[in-house]
């Protein structure tokens, strides 16, 4: 039991380090490409000139290094195949906006976010704690993945004009503003369906729907046509929903 709790701490460190690394990697790659030149959203280090590209790149690989160290420990104490999963996570994190043909510029960002920040992160954490993969962990990963995608969807909706000018063909650019708004709403619908499915197996998990209720306001903003800087507030609200649902779902499963 003690080892399981220690693994959960290590898994948390790995996930946080990867999140930091991906954000730095995106900042670096978008910055050197000039994609952030007409950015409406929060300040970017390279794009704004606040930090040198080389410094942000170093910070990126430092964060990846932290994730690698703790990920290696998890692999050594559970299963060595996790090393392959880790390598795939690193590659996905870097080539989202890095390299000659970044997949984030081709409209596949949401797909990889769902897979790596949803399915892999959630089921991977379950595995290093319990050494098994379950239907509930998969359904929970759908919830987490959809909400992670919702954050990206808001960013891409906000940046449609600038991304189109920079030839960054995100999903939002490809399906248009109307389609991007519908996609954002659909993500919450799918997350809600996944929560209900979990609740059929573990009734107490239904309290996660209270967290999803907080999505009503950002959904209304997106549906009513919020644009530009107004979508920054939607981004904040979406992040809040993600946290509330994660906490509520975790508590519900613990009580079940």
C-alpha positions in Angstrom: 0.0 0.0 0.0 2.8 2.4 0.9 4.5 1.7 -2.5 1.2 2.4 -4.2 0.9 5.8 -2.6 4.5 6.6 -3.5 3.8 5.6 -7.1 0.9 8.0 -7.1 3.1 10.8 -6.0 5.7 9.9 -8.7 2.9 9.8 -11.3 1.8 13.3 -10.2 5.3 14.6 -10.6 5.6 13.0 -14.1 2.3 14.5 -15.2 3.1 18.0 -13.9 6.6 17.9 -15.4 5.2 16.8 -18.8 2.6 19.6 -18.7 5.3 22.2 -18.0 7.5 20.7 -20.7 4.8 20.8 -23.3 3.9 24.4 -22.5 7.5 25.4 -22.8 7.9 23.4 -26.0 4.9 25.1 -27.5 6.1 28.5 -26.4 9.5 27.9 -27.9 8.3 26.4 -31.2 5.5 28.8 -31.8 7.7 31.7 -30.9 10.6 30.9 -33.3 8.0 30.4 -36.1 6.4 33.8 -35.5 3.0 32.2 -34.8 2.5 34.3 -31.7 3.0 37.6 -33.5 -0.7 38.4 -33.5 -1.6 36.4 -30.4 -4.7 37.5 -28.4 -4.2 35.2 -25.4 -1.9 35.2 -22.4 1.7 36.3 -22.7 4.2 33.9 -24.4 7.8 34.1 -23.3 9.5 33.8 -26.7 6.8 35.5 -28.8 6.8 38.6 -26.4 10.6 38.7 -26.2 10.5 38.2 -22.4 12.9 35.3 -22.7 15.4 34.1 -25.2 14.4 31.0 -27.3 17.5 29.1 -26.1 16.5 29.6 -22.4 12.9 28.4 -23.0 14.3 25.4 -24.9 16.6 24.5 -22.0 13.6 24.8 -19.6 11.7 22.5 -21.9 14.3 19.7 -21.8 14.8 20.2 -18.0 11.1 19.5 -17.4 11.3 16.5 -19.8 14.3 15.3 -17.8 12.4 15.5 -14.5 9.6 13.5 -16.0 12.1 11.0 -17.4 13.7 10.4 -14.0 10.5 9.7 -12.1 9.0 7.9 -15.0 12.0 5.5 -15.0 11.5 4.8 -11.3 7.8 4.0 -12.0 8.8 1.7 -14.9 11.4 -0.1 -12.7 8.8 -0.7 -9.9 5.9 -1.7 -12.1 6.5 -2.6 -15.8 9.3 -1.7 -18.2 6.8 -1.2 -21.1 6.1 2.2 -19.4 9.4 3.3 -20.9 7.9 3.1 -24.4 4.9 5.0 -23.2 7.2 7.7 -21.8 9.1 8.0 -25.0 5.8 8.4 -27.0 4.7 11.1 -24.5 8.0 13.0 -25.0 7.7 12.7 -28.8 4.1 13.8 -28.8 4.9 16.7 -26.5 7.8 18.0 -28.7 6.3 17.5 -32.1 3.0 19.1 -31.2 4.4 22.4 -32.4 8.0 21.4 -33.0 9.9 19.8 -35.9 9.3 20.4 -39.6 5.8 19.1 -39.7 4.2 19.7 -36.3 0.9 17.8 -36.0 -0.7 20.7 -34.1 -0.4 22.7 -37.3 -2.2 20.0 -39.2 -5.4 19.8 -37.1 -4.5 16.8 -35.0 -3.8 18.6 -31.7 -7.1 17.6 -30.0 -6.6 14.0 -31.0 -3.2 13.8 -29.3 -4.3 15.8 -26.3 -7.2 13.4 -25.8 -4.9 10.4 -26.1 -2.0 11.6 -24.0 -3.5 14.0 -21.4 -6.7 11.9 -21.2 -6.3 8.1 -21.8 -2.6 7.7 -21.2 -2.4 10.0 -18.2 -5.4 8.6 -16.4 -5.0 4.9 -17.2 -1.2 5.1 -16.8 -1.7 6.5 -13.3 -4.2 3.8 -12.5 -1.8 1.1 -13.7 1.2 2.3 -11.6 -1.0 2.4 -8.5 -3.0 -0.8 -8.9 -1.1 -2.7 -11.7 -4.3 -3.1 -13.6 -6.4 -1.4 -16.2 -10.1 -1.2 -15.8 -13.2 -0.1 -17.6 -13.8 2.7 -15.0 -10.3 4.0 -15.5 -10.9 4.2 -19.3 -14.3 6.0 -18.8 -12.6 8.4 -16.4 -9.9 9.0 -19.0 -12.6 10.0 -21.5 -13.8 12.6 -19.0 -10.3 13.9 -18.4 -9.5 13.8 -22.1 -12.6 15.7 -23.2 -12.0 18.5 -20.6 -8.3 18.8 -21.6 -9.5 19.1 -25.3 -12.0 21.7 -24.2 -9.1 23.9 -23.0 -7.3 23.5 -26.3 -10.5 24.1 -28.2 -11.0 27.5 -26.5 -7.5 28.5 -27.3 -7.8 27.5 -31.0 -11.2 29.2 -31.3 -9.8 32.4 -29.9 -6.8 32.2 -32.3 -8.5 31.3 -35.5 -7.7 34.5 -37.3 -4.0 34.6 -36.3 -3.5 30.9 -36.8 -5.0 31.0 -40.3 -2.6 33.9 -41.2 0.4 31.9 -39.8 -0.7 28.8 -41.8 -1.4 27.0 -38.5 -4.2 24.7 -39.6 -5.7 23.8 -36.3 -8.9 21.9 -36.0 -10.7 25.2 -35.4 -9.3 26.7 -38.6 -10.3 23.6 -40.6 -13.9 23.3 -39.4 -14.5 27.1 -39.1 -15.7 29.2 -36.2 -19.2 27.7 -36.1 -17.9 24.2 -36.1 -15.3 25.0 -33.4 -18.0 26.3 -31.1 -20.1 23.2 -31.6 -17.1 21.0 -31.0 -16.4 22.8 -27.7 -19.9 22.1 -26.5 -19.8 18.5 -27.8 -16.8 17.8 -25.6 -18.8 18.5 -22.5 -21.7 16.4 -23.7 -19.3 13.4 -24.2 -17.7 14.0 -20.8 -21.2 14.0 -19.2 -22.1 10.7 -20.9 -18.9 9.2 -19.6 -19.6 10.4 -16.0 -23.1 8.8 -16.2 -21.6 5.6 -17.5 -19.2 5.5 -14.5 -22.1 6.3 -12.1 -23.9 3.2 -13.4 -21.0 1.2 -12.0 -20.2 3.4 -9.0 -23.2 5.5 -8.1 -21.4 8.0 -5.9 -19.4 9.2 -8.9 -22.5 11.0 -10.1 -21.4 14.0 -8.0 -19.0 14.8 -10.8 -22.0 16.1 -12.6 -22.0 19.0 -10.1 -18.6 19.9 -11.5 -19.9 19.7 -15.0 -22.7 22.0 -14.1 -20.1 24.8 -13.8 -19.6 24.4 -17.6 -23.0 26.0 -18.2 -21.6 29.6 -18.1 -18.6 29.0 -20.4 -20.8 27.1 -22.8 -23.2 30.0 -23.0 -20.4 32.4 -23.7 -19.1 30.2 -26.5 -22.6 29.6 -27.9 -23.5 33.3 -27.8 -20.4 34.1 -29.9 -17.7 35.3 -27.5 -14.5 36.2 -29.4 -11.0 37.4 -28.8 -10.1 38.5 -25.3 -13.5 37.4 -24.0 -12.5 33.8 -24.7 -9.7 34.2 -22.2 -12.3 34.3 -19.4 -13.9 31.2 -21.0 -10.5 29.5 -20.8 -10.3 30.3 -17.1 -13.8 29.0 -16.5 -13.0 25.8 -18.5 -10.0 25.2 -16.4 -12.1 25.6 -13.3 -14.6 23.0 -14.6 -11.7 20.6 -15.3 -10.5 20.9 -11.7 -14.0 20.6 -10.1 -14.9 17.6 -12.2 -11.6 15.9 -11.4 -12.0 16.4 -7.7 -15.6 15.4 -7.6 -15.1 12.3 -9.7 -12.1 11.3 -7.5 -14.1 11.7 -4.3 -17.1 9.9 -5.7 -14.9 6.9 -6.8 -13.2 6.8 -3.4 -16.5 6.7 -1.6 -17.7 4.0 -3.9 
